[in-house]
């Protein structure tokens, strides 16, 4: 898991960043300042993000340290004290305002639990494994396989362009994972470099099934709202007729980016990016 999470700040009516969290904390900003983790689309209040880890133990899992942060909460390194193995503990941390809004809180918890339920059905060498789900003090935790490596996003940021042989290996691994879930009528809907972990041996694993759609289930209906990260969205991402081809489109964008060092569809606004995705060919390099 990567701990190099950076954040955008909404300040003076414009988006600034991304910055390291320590830099943001040194700026003396008010607690209601909105921040958004790089690679995410969810804005949270700085005061909620600034609540440092006070966890010691969750069930049989001892919390060692925080190893990453996202829009929905932190990820911790933990130890299963019964099986004596490292685990990743993914937290759904909700502020009091959301807990006091039953509908919003229920939606968040349902999405979080749905991720655990879907992952629990899957067993594949290129998909992160889930071991357990726990609720503590109204906060939810998914206990997952600990992945010792870096996200493809981190690697791309360091290297700018991935050599073609490695790029083919990474994409091939993700293709195997997508083929596996698509045969089970599951669509990931958020394939992007930050959701692909590269282990020390070069194996790629798909993570973060938080916006996944299970076509076998009617319990999580798709309301037509756009989910996933805009730059990697397929033209039909907000369609009720979504299927596995959407993930393949997103993976194509990832491949384009890691071998060229740039995204194929860019723009100054979300609407401009979506219009190019729907109507234009990728930029020639």
C-alpha positions in Angstrom: 0.0 0.0 0.0 1.2 3.5 -0.8 1.2 6.2 1.9 2.1 9.1 -0.5 -1.4 10.5 -0.5 -1.6 14.2 -1.7 -4.6 16.4 -1.5 -6.2 19.2 -3.5 -7.5 22.2 -1.6 -10.6 24.4 -2.4 -9.4 27.8 -1.3 -10.3 31.3 -2.5 -12.9 29.9 -4.9 -10.4 27.8 -6.8 -8.8 24.4 -6.6 -5.1 24.4 -5.5 -2.5 21.6 -5.3 -2.1 18.7 -4.9 0.0 19.1 -1.7 1.3 16.7 0.9 -0.8 16.5 4.0 1.9 17.9 6.2 2.2 21.0 4.0 -1.6 21.5 4.2 -1.6 21.2 7.9 1.1 23.9 8.2 -1.0 26.4 6.3 -3.3 27.2 9.2 -6.5 26.5 7.4 -9.9 26.4 9.0 -11.4 23.0 9.8 -14.2 23.5 7.3 -11.8 23.9 4.3 -12.6 21.3 1.7 -9.9 18.9 0.5 -9.9 16.1 -2.0 -7.4 13.2 -2.2 -5.5 13.0 -5.5 -7.2 10.4 -7.7 -10.6 10.8 -5.9 -13.7 12.9 -6.6 -14.9 13.1 -3.0 -14.3 16.3 -1.0 -14.1 16.2 2.7 -13.6 18.7 5.5 -10.0 19.2 6.7 -11.1 18.8 10.3 -12.4 15.3 9.6 -9.2 14.4 7.7 -7.1 15.8 10.6 -8.4 13.3 13.1 -5.3 11.3 13.8 -5.3 7.5 14.3 -6.4 6.6 17.8 -7.1 3.0 16.9 -5.4 0.3 18.8 -7.3 -2.9 18.0 -10.3 -3.9 15.8 -11.5 -7.3 16.7 -8.6 -9.7 16.5 -6.6 -7.3 14.4 -3.9 -5.1 16.1 -3.5 -1.7 14.4 0.2 -0.9 13.7 0.2 2.3 11.7 -1.7 4.4 9.1 -0.4 3.6 5.6 -2.7 5.7 3.4 -5.7 8.0 3.2 -8.6 8.5 0.9 -11.8 10.4 0.6 -13.7 7.9 2.7 -11.1 7.3 5.4 -7.7 5.8 6.2 -6.0 2.5 5.5 -4.0 0.9 8.3 -1.4 -1.8 8.5 -2.5 -4.4 11.0 -1.7 -7.8 12.3 -4.1 -10.8 12.6 -3.1 -11.9 16.1 -4.7 -15.3 15.6 -3.2 -16.2 12.2 -0.1 -14.1 12.7 -0.2 -12.4 9.3 -0.2 -8.8 8.1 -3.5 -7.3 6.9 -4.7 -4.0 5.5 -7.5 -2.4 7.4 -9.7 -0.1 5.3 -11.8 2.3 7.2 -15.0 4.1 6.4 -14.7 7.1 8.6 -17.8 9.3 8.6 -18.1 12.7 10.3 -20.9 13.4 12.7 -22.9 15.4 10.1 -23.1 12.3 7.8 -24.0 10.1 10.8 -26.8 12.4 11.7 -28.1 12.1 8.1 -29.6 8.6 8.1 -30.0 8.5 4.3 -26.5 9.7 3.5 -24.9 7.5 6.1 -26.9 4.4 5.0 -25.7 5.0 1.4 -22.1 5.2 2.4 -22.3 2.1 4.6 -24.2 0.1 2.0 -21.6 1.0 -0.7 -18.7 0.1 1.7 -20.3 -3.3 2.7 -21.1 -4.0 -0.9 -17.4 -3.8 -1.7 -16.6 -6.4 1.0 -19.4 -8.7 -0.1 -18.3 -8.6 -3.8 -14.6 -9.2 -2.9 -15.6 -12.0 -0.6 -17.0 -13.8 -3.7 -13.8 -13.5 -5.6 -10.6 -15.6 -5.5 -8.0 -14.6 -8.1 -4.3 -13.9 -8.0 -4.8 -10.5 -9.6 -7.5 -9.3 -7.2 -7.0 -8.1 -3.6 -8.5 -10.6 -1.2 -10.9 -9.6 1.7 -10.9 -11.5 5.0 -13.4 -9.8 7.3 -15.8 -6.8 7.8 -16.2 -5.2 11.3 -18.2 -2.4 12.7 -16.8 -0.5 15.7 -18.3 2.8 17.2 -20.4 3.2 14.0 -17.3 3.1 11.9 -16.9 0.3 9.3 -13.7 -1.6 8.6 -12.8 -4.1 5.8 -10.0 -6.4 6.6 -8.1 -7.1 3.5 -4.9 -8.7 2.1 -1.9 -6.6 2.7 -0.2 -5.7 -0.5 3.5 -4.9 -0.3 4.1 -2.7 -3.3 3.2 0.6 -5.0 0.2 1.8 -6.9 0.7 2.1 -10.7 -0.1 5.8 -10.2 2.9 6.2 -7.8 5.2 4.3 -10.3 4.0 6.4 -13.2 4.6 9.6 -11.2 8.2 8.5 -10.5 9.0 7.1 -13.9 6.7 9.3 -16.1 6.6 6.5 -18.8 6.5 2.8 -18.2 8.7 0.6 -20.6 6.5 -1.3 -23.0 7.4 -4.8 -21.7 6.5 -3.9 -18.2 3.4 -2.1 -19.3 2.2 -5.2 -21.2 2.8 -7.3 -18.1 0.8 -5.0 -15.8 -2.1 -4.6 -18.3 -2.2 -8.4 -19.0 -2.5 -9.1 -15.3 -5.4 -6.6 -15.0 -7.0 -8.2 -18.1 -7.0 -11.5 -16.3 -8.7 -9.9 -13.3 -11.3 -8.2 -15.5 -12.0 -11.4 -17.4 -12.6 -13.2 -14.1 -15.1 -10.6 -12.7 -16.8 -10.0 -16.0 -17.6 -13.8 -16.4 -19.4 -13.3 -13.0 -21.3 -10.3 -14.3 -19.4 -7.9 -12.1 -18.2 -4.5 -13.5 -15.5 -2.6 -11.6 -16.4 0.9 -12.9 -13.3 2.6 -11.5 -10.2 1.1 -13.3 -7.4 3.7 -13.0 -3.7 3.6 -12.0 -4.4 4.4 -8.3 -6.6 1.2 -8.1 -3.9 -1.1 -9.6 -1.2 -2.3 -7.1 2.1 -3.5 -8.4 3.7 -5.9 -6.0 7.5 -6.3 -5.5 7.6 -9.3 -7.8 5.9 -7.3 -10.6 2.4 -8.8 -10.2 -0.5 -6.4 -10.7 -3.6 -6.6 -8.5 -6.9 -4.8 -8.9 -8.2 -3.0 -5.8 -11.0 -0.7 -4.6 -14.3 -2.2 -5.6 -16.2 0.5 -3.9 -18.2 1.6 -6.9 -18.5 -1.8 -8.4 -21.8 -2.9 -10.0 -22.9 -6.5 -9.6 -25.2 -7.3 -12.6 -26.5 -10.4 -10.7 -27.9 -8.3 -7.9 -30.7 -5.8 -7.6 -29.7 -4.6 -4.1 -27.4 -1.9 -5.5 -29.3 -0.1 -8.2 -27.6 2.2 -10.6 -29.4 5.6 -10.6 -27.6 6.8 -13.7 -25.2 9.1 -11.8 -21.6 9.2 -13.0 -19.2 7.3 -10.8 -15.5 6.5 -11.1 -12.8 9.0 -12.0 -13.7 11.2 -14.9 -10.4 10.9 -16.9 -10.8 7.1 -17.1 -14.6 7.0 -17.6 -16.1 5.3 -20.6 -18.8 7.1 -22.7 -21.5 4.8 -21.1 -20.2 5.2 -17.5 -23.5 6.8 -16.4 -25.7 4.4 -18.3 -28.0 1.8 -16.8 -26.9 -0.6 -19.6 -23.3 -0.7 -18.4 -21.3 -3.9 -18.9 -17.7 -5.1 -18.8 -16.8 -3.2 -21.9 -16.7 -0.1 -19.8 -13.8 -1.5 -17.8 -12.0 -2.4 -21.0 -12.3 1.2 -22.2 -10.9 2.5 -18.9 -8.0 0.0 -19.0 -7.2 1.2 -22.5 -6.9 4.8 -21.2 -4.6 3.4 -18.5 -2.4 1.7 -21.1 -2.3 4.8 -23.2 -1.2 6.9 -20.2 1.5 4.6 -18.9 3.2 4.2 -22.3 2.9 7.9 -23.4 3.1 9.7 -20.1 -0.2 11.6 -20.8 -3.9 11.1 -20.7 -5.7 10.7 -24.0 -8.6 13.0 -23.0 -8.0 16.2 -21.1 -9.9 19.5 -20.6 -10.3 22.5 -18.3 -13.6 21.3 -17.0 -15.3 17.9 -16.2 -17.8 18.6 -19.0 -15.0 19.3 -21.5 -13.3 16.0 -20.6 -16.6 14.0 -20.9 -17.4 15.6 -24.3 -14.0 14.6 -25.6 -14.4 11.0 -24.3 -17.8 10.7 -26.0 -17.0 12.4 -29.3 -13.2 12.6 -30.0 -10.4 10.2 -30.8 -7.5 10.1 -28.4 -4.7 12.6 -28.8 -2.0 11.5 -31.3 1.5 11.1 -29.7 
